[in-house]
Amino acid sequence: MPEHQRRLETMTWPELQRQAARARSTVIWPFGAFEQHGPHLPLSTDALFADRLTDAVLDQLDPDLPIWRLPLQHLGFSPEHQGFTGTISLSAELLIALVVSVGRQLEQAGFQRLVLFNAHGGQIGLLEVAGRSLRAQHPRLAVLPCFLWRGPEGIAELIPEPERSQGLHAGLAETSLMLHLAPELTGQERPSDAPADPSVPPEGWSLEGEAPCCWMTREFSATGVIGSAAGASAELGQQLHERLVEGWRQRLEALLRSDWPPTSGAV
């Protein structure tokens, strides 16, 4: 299927109405952010990943499957990166209201599922809250908030420790993926920034994980990087890209061939 036929904005309203009425009709909405990514990656890093991966996954799906995409939501919720020039963050309230408003109109058009395909780790929880709020108000619409880096098999094994657990932002994985997708936007620096505060968290606690804290980047990094980009390569980026695309292709195909999840008043 040509890429434009998966895009809702290229349709006429009668065509959109016909497609929305199909069984299992699903919309995927890519979410990024406009935030600092160290001295070597663009402000659009998360947005570029969400946008490019969405298209790559849709391109691999059976063209007869009922899934279409919305335009990229470029601005996101990034208060942890404020203090670095260039970061632009929406408020939590505004992003939740945006998801609820758009989702309501998709449900009214007849769509049955909305996948929030997010590439920014700092808004995982917020989009889950937004999705739950939308679902509570419009129970006929199934809402599935997803994070790009969670789910596909074999991602973690490509990233060695300590970067696997400590490379939270603009490190090895993101730099490598950018070198694969848009090398022209990737600077020559390969910064490595350890936390400015050398204190070790108490046992069982960490920046992220099962018992995280609400960290601010300036508290841990002078460059905006949390982790290390040393060793980043386009080859690693290609491996990450292949596993991400295949992993999400499998998940979306399974979803689209099912009637899950159940909804109230589903047609």
QUIWOLIN-V473796 format. One record per pair of residues at least 24 apart in sequence whose C-alpha atoms are under 10 Angstrom apart, sorted by the first residue. I is the first residue (numbers start at 1). J is the second residue. Records with the same first field share a line. If there is no record, write none. Layout:
BEGIN
I=J / J
END
This chain:
BEGIN
1=58 / 59 / 60 / 61 / 62 / 63 / 64
2=59 / 63
3=55 / 56 / 58 / 59 / 68
4=55 / 68 / 69
5=63 / 68 / 69
6=55 / 58 / 59 / 63 / 66 / 67 / 68 / 69 / 70
7=55 / 67 / 68 / 69 / 70 / 71
8=67 / 68 / 69 / 70 / 71
9=68 / 69 / 70 / 71
13=109
16=68 / 109 / 110 / 111
17=109 / 110 / 111
18=109 / 110
19=66 / 67 / 68 / 109 / 110 / 111
20=66 / 67 / 68 / 106 / 107 / 108 / 109 / 110 / 111 / 112 / 113
21=66 / 109 / 110 / 111 / 112 / 267
22=65 / 66 / 67 / 110 / 111 / 112
23=65 / 66 / 110 / 111 / 112 / 256 / 259 / 267
24=65 / 66 / 67 / 111 / 112 / 113 / 255 / 256 / 257 / 258 / 259 / 260 / 267
25=65 / 66 / 67 / 68 / 110 / 111 / 112 / 113 / 114 / 256
26=65 / 66 / 67 / 68 / 69 / 106 / 110 / 111 / 112 / 113 / 114 / 115 / 141 / 142 / 143 / 252 / 255 / 256
27=66 / 67 / 68 / 69 / 70 / 103 / 106 / 111 / 112 / 113 / 114 / 115 / 116 / 143
28=54 / 58 / 67 / 68 / 69 / 70 / 71 / 72 / 113 / 114 / 115 / 116 / 117 / 144 / 145 / 252
29=54 / 68 / 69 / 70 / 71 / 72 / 73 / 99 / 114 / 115 / 116 / 117 / 118 / 145
30=54 / 55 / 69 / 70 / 71 / 72 / 73 / 74 / 115 / 116 / 117 / 118 / 119 / 146 / 148
31=70 / 71 / 72 / 73 / 74 / 75 / 76 / 116 / 117 / 118 / 119 / 120 / 123 / 127 / 146 / 147 / 148
32=72 / 73 / 74 / 75 / 76 / 77 / 117 / 118 / 119 / 120 / 121 / 123
33=73 / 74 / 75 / 76 / 77 / 78 / 87 / 88 / 89 / 90 / 118 / 119 / 120 / 121 / 122 / 123
34=73 / 74 / 75 / 76 / 77 / 78 / 81 / 86 / 87 / 88 / 89 / 90 / 120
35=75 / 76 / 77 / 78 / 79 / 80 / 81 / 82 / 84 / 85 / 86 / 87 / 88 / 89 / 120 / 224
36=78 / 81 / 82 / 83 / 84 / 85 / 86 / 87 / 88 / 169 / 170 / 223 / 224 / 225
37=81 / 84 / 86 / 87 / 169 / 170 / 171 / 174 / 175 / 223 / 224 / 225 / 226
38=84 / 169 / 170 / 171 / 187 / 189 / 190 / 191 / 192 / 193 / 221 / 222 / 223 / 224 / 225 / 226 / 229
39=170 / 186 / 187 / 188 / 189 / 190 / 191 / 223 / 224 / 225
40=170 / 175 / 185 / 186 / 187 / 188 / 189 / 190 / 191 / 223 / 224 / 225 / 229
41=170 / 171 / 174 / 175 / 178 / 179 / 183 / 185 / 186 / 187 / 188 / 189 / 190 / 225
42=86 / 170 / 178 / 185 / 186 / 187
43=85 / 86 / 87 / 88 / 185
44=74 / 75 / 87 / 185
45=119 / 120 / 170 / 174 / 175 / 177 / 178 / 182 / 185 / 186
46=74 / 75 / 76 / 118 / 119 / 120 / 121 / 148 / 170 / 174 / 178
47=72 / 73 / 74 / 75 / 76 / 118 / 119 / 120
48=72 / 74 / 119 / 178 / 181 / 182
49=118 / 119 / 120 / 148 / 174 / 177 / 178 / 181 / 182 / 241
50=74 / 117 / 118 / 119 / 120 / 147 / 148
51=117 / 118 / 119
52=181 / 241 / 245
53=117 / 119 / 148 / 181 / 241 / 242 / 244 / 245 / 248
54=117 / 118 / 148 / 245 / 248 / 249
55=245
56=241 / 242 / 244 / 245 / 246 / 248 / 249
57=242 / 244 / 245 / 246 / 247 / 248 / 249 / 250 / 252 / 253
58=245 / 248 / 249 / 252 / 253
59=245 / 249
60=245 / 246 / 248 / 249 / 250 / 253
61=246 / 248 / 249 / 250 / 252 / 253 / 256
62=249 / 253
65=252 / 253 / 256 / 257
66=111 / 256 / 257
67=111 / 113 / 114 / 115 / 252 / 253 / 256
68=114
69=114 / 115
72=117
73=98 / 117 / 118
76=118 / 120 / 122 / 123
77=120 / 121 / 122 / 123 / 124 / 126 / 127
78=120 / 121 / 122 / 123 / 216
79=122 / 123 / 215 / 216 / 217
80=122 / 214 / 215 / 216 / 217 / 218 / 219
81=122 / 215 / 216 / 217 / 218 / 224
82=216 / 217 / 218
83=216 / 217 / 218 / 224
84=217 / 218 / 222 / 223 / 224
92=123 / 126 / 127 / 129 / 130
93=126 / 130
95=123 / 126 / 127 / 130
96=126 / 127 / 128 / 129 / 130 / 131 / 132 / 133 / 134
97=130 / 133 / 134
98=130 / 134
99=127 / 130 / 131 / 133 / 134
100=130 / 131 / 132 / 133 / 134 / 135 / 136 / 137 / 138
101=134
102=134
103=130 / 131 / 134 / 135 / 137 / 138 / 141 / 142 / 143
104=134 / 135 / 137 / 138 / 139 / 140 / 141
105=138
106=141
107=138 / 139 / 140 / 141 / 142
108=138 / 140 / 141
110=140 / 141 / 267
111=140 / 141 / 142
112=139 / 140 / 141 / 142 / 143 / 263 / 266 / 267
113=140 / 141 / 142 / 143 / 144 / 255 / 256 / 260 / 261 / 263
114=141 / 142 / 143 / 144 / 145
115=142 / 143 / 144 / 145 / 146 / 252
116=143 / 144 / 145 / 146 / 147 / 148
117=144 / 145 / 146 / 147 / 148
118=145 / 146 / 147 / 148 / 149
119=146 / 147 / 148 / 149 / 150
120=147 / 148 / 149 / 169
121=147 / 148 / 149 / 168 / 169
122=214 / 215
123=147
135=263 / 264
138=263 / 264 / 265
139=262 / 263 / 264 / 265 / 266
140=262 / 263 / 264 / 265 / 266 / 267
141=261 / 262 / 263 / 264 / 265 / 266
142=260 / 261 / 262 / 263 / 264 / 266
143=261 / 263
144=261
148=244 / 245 / 247 / 248
149=173 / 240 / 244 / 248
150=244 / 247 / 248
151=244 / 247 / 248 / 251
152=240 / 243 / 244 / 245 / 246 / 247 / 248 / 249 / 250 / 251
153=243 / 244 / 246 / 247 / 248
154=239 / 240 / 243 / 244 / 247
155=239 / 240 / 241 / 242 / 243 / 244 / 247
156=240
158=236 / 237 / 239 / 240
159=236 / 240
162=227 / 228
163=226 / 227 / 228 / 229 / 230
164=227
165=206 / 207 / 208 / 209 / 227
166=194 / 195 / 206 / 207 / 208 / 226 / 227 / 228
167=192 / 193 / 194 / 225 / 226 / 227 / 228 / 229
168=207 / 208 / 225 / 226 / 227 / 228
169=217 / 224 / 225 / 226 / 227 / 228 / 229
170=223 / 224 / 225 / 226 / 227 / 228 / 229
171=225 / 226 / 227 / 228 / 229 / 230 / 231 / 232
172=227 / 228 / 229 / 230 / 231 / 232 / 233 / 236 / 237
173=227 / 228 / 229 / 231 / 232 / 233 / 236 / 237 / 240
174=229 / 232 / 237 / 240
175=228 / 229 / 230 / 231 / 232 / 233 / 234 / 236 / 237
176=229 / 230 / 231 / 232 / 233 / 234 / 235 / 236 / 237 / 238 / 239 / 240 / 241
177=232 / 233 / 234 / 235 / 236 / 237 / 238 / 239 / 240 / 241
178=232 / 233 / 234 / 237 / 238 / 241
179=232 / 233 / 234 / 235 / 236 / 237 / 238
180=233 / 234 / 235 / 236 / 237 / 238 / 239 / 240 / 241
181=234 / 237 / 238 / 241
182=234
183=233 / 234
189=229 / 230
190=225 / 228 / 229 / 230 / 231 / 232
191=223 / 224 / 225 / 226 / 227 / 228 / 229 / 230
192=221 / 223 / 224 / 225 / 226 / 227 / 228 / 229 / 230
193=220 / 221 / 222 / 223 / 224 / 225 / 226 / 227 / 228 / 229
194=220 / 221 / 222 / 223 / 225 / 226 / 227 / 228
195=219 / 220 / 221 / 222 / 225 / 226 / 227
196=220 / 221 / 222
197=221
END
